[in-house]
Amino acid sequence: MYRFLIPLLLGFALGGASAFTAAFSRLWGERGGRMATMVLRNLLAIPLWLFGFVLAWRTAAPLLFVRGSASMTLGWLLIAGGAIPVVWGHSSLGLRTHMPSIRDTLVRRGLYAHVRHPIYAGMILIFVGLALLKPTSSVVVACAVGVVWAFVQARLEEIDLVSRLPAYRAYMKEVPCFIPKLGGKGMTGP
């Protein structure tokens, strides 16, 4: 019943491994580091964990609660709301999202002026929304693993970003990780 966990966890593990662009670049040079990250993340990790989610969705499993119109509406709102920072964050970062390099520069504008990880914050909302749309034990477990992965992946990437971008350490102190400060002023600049 929980066979979906194999590709899901393998995909998340490879995604975690993709967070070490600086280490790969030290081993194999800038181009090799960029390619290692790109292959791990885009060609292996993302397809594997998406496949794991599809398997979880298709697995016959008991409902944990009865879906109602409120949970369905909230689920769709969370998915739509989560998709906005995912798409916006990717467009703000551009190629850095899929092929990070030791030559990258710190983005401190747009969503990144308010949260350090808008893409992962959006993915967390999407995971919760999916669990509300189909609250089977398999989908809820897959989504819970996805939420944990988002927190771990963000931390692993920050370890790498501090080593690649010296200004990132100060940025971490100024900008919250996932949830923007209410009433706070965002950072501006390049």
N, C-alpha and C positions, 0 to 999 in steps of 0.2 A: 504493500500500500504506500509506503514512503520511499519508493525507488526514485522519485523525483528529486530527493535530497542529494543523490550522487552528482548529477550534472549541476545542480544548483550550488552545492558547496564547493565543487571543483571550480566552477566559474567564479565564485566569490574569492576563492583562494588565489586563482590566477590573476584576478583583478587586484587583489592585495599585493601580489608580487609585482604588478605593473607600476606600483607607486614609487619604485626606486630608480628613477631616471638618472639621478646623480651617480649612484653606485654602478649602474650599467655603463654609464659614460666613462667612468674611471677604468672599468675593465676593458671596454671595447671601443672607446673613443666616442665623440659626440654623435656621429651618424649611427654607430652600432647601438649606443644607448637609446637613441630615439627609436630605432627600429625594434629593439627588444621590447620597449614599452608599448609600441604600437601593436606588435604581434600579440603580446600577452593580453592587452586590453581589448583590442578591436576584433582580432581574428579568433581568439580563444575564449576569453572571459565572458564578454557580453553575449555571444551566441550560446555558450553553455548555460549561463544562468537564465537567459530567456527561455531556452529549451526546458530547463527545470521548472520554470513557472508555468509553461504550457502543460507540461506533464502534471503538475499539481492541480491546475485548473480542470484537466480532463479526468483526474482520478476520482473514482466513485468513493465518496467519503460522507460521513454523517454531517448534517448541519449542526453548528454549535448554537445557533439561535435562528428563529424564524425571521426571514427578511420581511420587512414592511416597507411601505412607501417612504417613510422617514429615513430608514437606513439606506435605501436605494438612492434617494435624492442626495443624502449626505455623501454617500460613496461617490456618485458622479461629480458632485461639487468638489470633493477633495482631489479626485483625479484631474479635473479641469484646472483647479487651482494649483496643483502640483506640477502640471505640465507647463505652466507659464514660466516659473523660474528654471525649469530644466531646459526649455528651448531658449529662453533669454540668456541664461548662463552660458550655454554652448555658443550662442552667437557672439556674446561679449568676449569670450576667450578665443574663439576661432580655432585655428589649427592646434593651439596648445592643449586643447581638450583631448585630442586623439593622438597627437604626436608631440608630447612635451620634450623640451630640449634644455640643456644647461644654459642656453643663451636666452631663455624666456625672460620677460620683464613682468613685474608685478602689476596686476590690474586692480585699481582702487576706485573705479568709477561704476556708475550704474548700480546694479544689485550688489556688486562687490564692495560698494561703499557702506553697505548696511549689514551684510553677512558674508562670512568667508566662504561658505559652502552652500550657495543657493541651489545648485544642482542636486546635491544630496538631500537638502531640506525638501525640495520638491519631490524627490523620489520617495522620501518617507511619507509624505502626504498621499502619493499614489499608492504605496503599499497598503496604507490604512484604508484608502478608498476601495481597493480591490478586495480586501478582507470583508468590507461591509457589503460589497456587491455579491460575493459568493462566500458566505461564512462557513465553508466546510473545513473540517480539521486540516486537510491537506493544504488548502489555500491559506488558511490562517497561519499554519506553521511556516509555509514558504514566505509569507509576508513578514512574519516576526523575524525570521532569519535575514530577510532583506533589510529590515530596520537596523538590526544589530550590525550587519555588514556596512551600512551607510556610516555608522559611527566609527567603526574600526577603519574603514577605508579613508575617511576624512583624517583620522589621526595619522595613519601611515603616510598619506600624502603630505601632511604638515611636516613630518620628520624630513621628508625629501625636500620640500619647499624651503625650509629653513637652511638646508645645506646648499641649495641652488641659488636662492634669492636672499641675501643678507637682510634686506628690508622687511622680510616676512615676519621676523620675530617681533618687531615693533607693531606691525599690522595686526598680529595676533592679540596684542594687548589693547588695541584700539577698537577692533571690530569683533562683534560676537560671532560664534561659530555657525549657528543655525537660525536663531530667532533674533530679529532686529530689536534694538533697544527702542522702547516706546518714547517718543518725544525727544530722542537724541538726534543730534545732527550727524548726518553721514559725512564721510570723508569725500573729498573731491580731488581732482588732479589726475595725472596720467596713470 
